[in-house]
């Protein structure tokens, strides 16, 4: 079972930025001080600890309250990379909003909080998240995504958000 101590043994937590860096090197792919985690298809940051994968916002909650959140956490400003505690709201699963509706295009999701389509792109292999913007129209968000695919395209990017 994951504990706050186990999280803080492996990771340094920056409460101002809401981010994590590796305190220890767990593999030859990470070094001490590297940003922890990988970006998933909806733009959320995931961190693997003890063989399990956790959303970064859940680990922020763990670091602050010494437990994993019993329900879900949503990002108040709609930015799923903004994992500062003051931007996270704990909600009961029963009243969970549908904050991300799939568009059918990787990296393009509906943000109910902003009432807009959000377009994202990840440059591999560094997992650099490019926020392409929020758009009122789905076709504008898709066009931004397609333009980013052309602009940032490398062999490593194929198939990533």
Rosetta blueprint (number, residue, H / E / L):
1 X L
2 X L
3 X L
4 X H
5 X H
6 X H
7 X H
8 X H
9 X H
10 X H
11 X E
12 X E
13 X E
14 X E
15 X L
16 X L
17 X L
18 X L
19 X E
20 X E
21 X E
22 X E
23 X L
24 X L
25 X L
26 X L
27 X L
28 X L
29 X L
30 X L
31 X L
32 X L
33 X L
34 X L
35 X E
36 X L
37 X L
38 X E
39 X E
40 X L
41 X L
42 X L
43 X L
44 X L
45 X E
46 X E
47 X E
48 X E
49 X E
50 X L
51 X L
52 X E
53 X E
54 X E
55 X E
56 X H
57 X H
58 X H
59 X H
60 X H
61 X H
62 X H
63 X H
64 X H
65 X H
66 X L
67 X L
68 X L
69 X L
70 X L
71 X L
72 X E
73 X E
74 X E
75 X E
76 X L
77 X L
78 X L
79 X L
80 X L
81 X L
82 X L
83 X L
84 X L
85 X H
86 X H
87 X H
88 X E
89 X E
90 X E
91 X E
92 X L
93 X H
94 X H
95 X H
96 X L
97 X L
98 X L
99 X L
100 X E
101 X E
102 X E
103 X L
104 X L
105 X L
106 X L
107 X L
108 X E
109 X E
110 X E
111 X E
112 X L
113 X L
114 X L
115 X L
116 X E
117 X E
118 X E
119 X E
120 X E
121 X E
122 X E
123 X E
124 X L
125 X L
126 X L
127 X L
128 X E
129 X E
130 X E
131 X E
132 X E
133 X E
134 X E
135 X E
136 X L
137 X L
138 X H
139 X H
140 X H
141 X H
142 X H
143 X H
144 X H
145 X H
146 X H
147 X H
148 X H
149 X H
150 X H
151 X H
152 X H
153 X L
154 X L
155 X H
156 X H
157 X H
158 X L
159 X L
160 X L
161 X L
